[in-house]
Structure formats: structure tokens, C-alpha cells
Amino acid sequence: MITFDSTYFEPKATLECGQVFRYTKLGEQDYIILSTDKRARVTMKGDTTYVDTDEPEYFNRYFDLDTDYASITNRLSVFPELGEKVSGGRGIRILKQEFDETVLSFIISANNNIPRIKGIIERLCERFGKNKGEYYAFPTLEELKDVEAATYRALGSGFRDRYLAGTVNALRMSDISERIKSAGTDEARKLLCTLSGVGGKVADCILLFSLSRTDCYPVDTWIFKSNRSNELDTPEKVRKYYLKRYGADAGYAQQYLFYNAR
């Protein structure tokens, strides 16, 4: 059992801010979270958040519990446009998710809504992942090696079917994962965008929510709507401006803004 100050770790804020899809809500601050082949129940009671799991070391890292979020929120609160949003979302923690699972999940997320994304991912796990008794593990690349595009389509992936098949093959048959993980953020983003179905926004999400590259600023519909102006009239202009403004804390700022916007 892990216990943590709920001021800087609120289950709802962390799990419902668009960075993860394999969770089940049991109550207002009570969730089951699945990652790879692991499971935890995360519950907030008063000023404490509890993580009940047989894998405490894994989920300590997964929830980034060794990072000082008080310092992060103090740094970002000085920006006038962020003050209230940081205060309202300070229970968010940016997750450190497994790379392959994050890549495939965010390919599925493109032009999609969260209930549908969750459904596709769960059907994928039930069909190809290991049966763990109470749940199914996310399938490994090896378990997906022979899956054809038509099968992904039958699971509800739609036009993303060929992207999933192509990217599974690329991740299995090349060293691109290692190259992405060892590259600087800009180069890693370029490498990610060579994968089938990965554009700039999806690449930024993968970098932020899997590799802790907080010098990323994913711009989706919600962020663009919140940040756009006469000068910042395209997603790319928004991205570049706020990357420069927030620097290494841009990813944290994006999450506070996204949580507030939704």
C-alpha cells in the first residue's frame, strides 16, 4: 500500500485529464488503473491518497511520486494566465507509462473520444493480452506480431487499423524505440512522427505521458481553444509560443490548462 498527500495527488485529476485510458471509475475519487500487466486501486480519503497494489515500486514510478510537484506549481503560479488553473488542478501528476502501450493507445486516440478509445483498447486487451483473472494485460508487441489491419478494424479501430499494424511492425523490427528514448526531445519527436499514425500532437503526448519530456506542449482542440488569439491562430503557433514561455515546465502547464478546459 502506498500513501501520499492528496494535495499533490488526486486520482480524478490525474486519471481524467486525457493522459491515460485504462481506468475504471468506482466512485468520485476511487479508481482501478491498469498498466501493462499490472493493476492498482487508487482512492482518496480526506488528505491522503491510497494506492493499493501488489506492485508498489512500479506504481510509485508510474505516478511519479518522487517528483516535487509543490515546486512545479510554485514556478507556474507566477504566470498570470495559470494561477487559478494551477490551483484547481494541483492534484494532477503526469504519469510515466510504458512506451509501447502509450504509442498504440495514442494512435487509437486520434480523432476519437474517450469512451470509444477505452472500448477499443479493452477489446484489444481481451483479444490478445494475457488473462490475469480480474483483467487482461495490455498485449506485448510479440503478442501482436501477426495481427493484421483487418483485425484491428474489427475491434473498432476504424481508419487507424493500418496505422496500428504498421507501427507494431516498426517497433518490433527496428531499433526506433531505443533511438527515440535516447534522443533529445526535438529529435525524438521527429522520429516518432515517422511511425504510422503518429503526427505532431500524438508525438507530444507520447513524449510527455511516457518519457516524461515535460518540454512538450500537446495542442489538441481544448488547448487550442484556450490559447488561441489573433496572433496565435494555428495549433503550431500556440505550441511554439507556450513552449518558449513555459520551457521545461510546459508539459505540466498543458495538463493544468487541459484539466480546467474540460
ChimeraX attribute file (.defattr): number of C-alpha atoms within 10 A of each C-alpha:
attribute: neighborCount
match mode: 1-to-1
recipient: residues
	/A:1	12
	/A:2	16
	/A:3	15
	/A:4	15
	/A:5	14
	/A:6	19
	/A:7	16
	/A:8	22
	/A:9	25
	/A:10	26
	/A:11	26
	/A:12	19
	/A:13	21
	/A:14	22
	/A:15	22
	/A:16	16
	/A:17	21
	/A:18	16
	/A:19	21
	/A:20	21
	/A:21	24
	/A:22	19
	/A:23	17
	/A:24	14
	/A:25	16
	/A:26	12
	/A:27	10
	/A:28	10
	/A:29	15
	/A:30	19
	/A:31	20
	/A:32	17
	/A:33	21
	/A:34	19
	/A:35	20
	/A:36	20
	/A:37	15
	/A:38	17
	/A:39	22
	/A:40	20
	/A:41	19
	/A:42	24
	/A:43	23
	/A:44	22
	/A:45	11
	/A:46	9
	/A:47	12
	/A:48	17
	/A:49	22
	/A:50	21
	/A:51	24
	/A:52	17
	/A:53	17
	/A:54	12
	/A:55	14
	/A:56	14
	/A:57	10
	/A:58	14
	/A:59	23
	/A:60	15
	/A:61	14
	/A:62	18
	/A:63	18
	/A:64	18
	/A:65	17
	/A:66	8
	/A:67	12
	/A:68	10
	/A:69	20
	/A:70	11
	/A:71	10
	/A:72	15
	/A:73	21
	/A:74	13
	/A:75	12
	/A:76	20
	/A:77	17
	/A:78	10
	/A:79	14
	/A:80	9
	/A:81	12
	/A:82	17
	/A:83	15
	/A:84	15
	/A:85	20
	/A:86	24
	/A:87	13
	/A:88	15
	/A:89	24
	/A:90	23
	/A:91	19
	/A:92	26
	/A:93	24
	/A:94	24
	/A:95	21
	/A:96	23
	/A:97	24
	/A:98	15
	/A:99	17
	/A:100	20
	/A:101	18
	/A:102	24
	/A:103	27
	/A:104	19
	/A:105	22
	/A:106	21
	/A:107	25
	/A:108	26
	/A:109	21
	/A:110	16
	/A:111	9
	/A:112	12
	/A:113	10
	/A:114	13
	/A:115	9
	/A:116	15
	/A:117	21
	/A:118	19
	/A:119	16
	/A:120	22
	/A:121	23
	/A:122	20
	/A:123	16
	/A:124	21
	/A:125	19
	/A:126	16
	/A:127	14
	/A:128	17
	/A:129	20
	/A:130	17
	/A:131	14
	/A:132	11
	/A:133	7
	/A:134	7
	/A:135	16
	/A:136	22
	/A:137	22
	/A:138	25
	/A:139	20
	/A:140	18
	/A:141	16
	/A:142	11
	/A:143	12
	/A:144	17
	/A:145	13
	/A:146	11
	/A:147	16
	/A:148	14
	/A:149	18
	/A:150	14
	/A:151	14
	/A:152	21
	/A:153	16
	/A:154	12
	/A:155	16
	/A:156	19
	/A:157	25
	/A:158	14
	/A:159	13
	/A:160	20
	/A:161	21
	/A:162	19
	/A:163	20
	/A:164	27
	/A:165	22
	/A:166	16
	/A:167	21
	/A:168	23
	/A:169	19
	/A:170	16
	/A:171	16
	/A:172	16
	/A:173	10
	/A:174	10
	/A:175	10
	/A:176	17
	/A:177	16
	/A:178	11
	/A:179	14
	/A:180	19
	/A:181	14
	/A:182	11
	/A:183	13
	/A:184	11
	/A:185	19
	/A:186	12
	/A:187	13
	/A:188	21
	/A:189	23
	/A:190	16
	/A:191	17
	/A:192	23
	/A:193	17
	/A:194	14
	/A:195	21
	/A:196	18
	/A:197	24
	/A:198	24
	/A:199	16
	/A:200	15
	/A:201	21
	/A:202	25
	/A:203	24
	/A:204	26
	/A:205	25
	/A:206	31
	/A:207	28
	/A:208	25
	/A:209	24
	/A:210	22
	/A:211	18
	/A:212	17
	/A:213	21
	/A:214	22
	/A:215	19
	/A:216	31
	/A:217	29
	/A:218	26
	/A:219	24
	/A:220	16
	/A:221	10
	/A:222	14
	/A:223	22
	/A:224	20
	/A:225	13
	/A:226	14
	/A:227	19
	/A:228	14
	/A:229	12
	/A:230	6
	/A:231	8
	/A:232	15
	/A:233	13
	/A:234	14
	/A:235	19
	/A:236	14
	/A:237	17
	/A:238	21
	/A:239	23
	/A:240	13
	/A:241	15
	/A:242	18
	/A:243	21
	/A:244	11
	/A:245	12
	/A:246	20
	/A:247	15
	/A:248	15
	/A:249	20
	/A:250	22
	/A:251	26
	/A:252	25
	/A:253	26
	/A:254	22
	/A:255	26
	/A:256	26
	/A:257	23
	/A:258	22
	/A:259	20
	/A:260	18
	/A:261	13
	/A:262	10
